Amino acid sequence: MTSHQNTQTMKPATAAKKLGVYLEATPAEFQEGVVSRSELSALQADPPQWLQDLRANGPHPRPVVAAKLGVSIAGLARGGVTEPLTTEQIEALKQEAPEWLQRERTTQAEVRKETVRIKEKNAERAAKAREQHS
C-alpha cells in the first residue's frame, strides 16, 4: 500500500486573508479554486503581478485599511468605513484627517500604550515571583 500525503488546501477566502488582499479583487481563477499550502508559499515568496498590484493599489480588506490608517477595525466601522478602500482613498483620508480618524488614532495609541504597560507589569510580577522562589 502506498501512502498518499494529504495536500492541505484552503478556501480562496482564507488564502486571500493570509495574503492580505481583498478576495473579490483577485482573479476569477483564484476565487474559484482552492489553494494549497505550497501554492500559498509560492505566492508569498514570488508574488505574481496581479498580487503585487493589489497589495500596492488595493482595494484593500478592512484589516489592511485599518492598519494603514493606524486605527482598529472597530474604529473603521465607527468612522463609517465599511467597504474596502484603495491606496489612493486611504491616502486621501489621511490628508483630510476627519475628526473620527483623529479620535480613533488617539484611541488606538492609548490602547497600545496600555498593552505595553500591562506587559511590563506582568513581566515585573513574574521576575519577583522567580526571585522569591529561588
Order of alpha helices (4+ residues) and beta strands (2+ residues): beta-alpha-alpha-beta-alpha-alpha-alpha-alpha-alpha-alpha
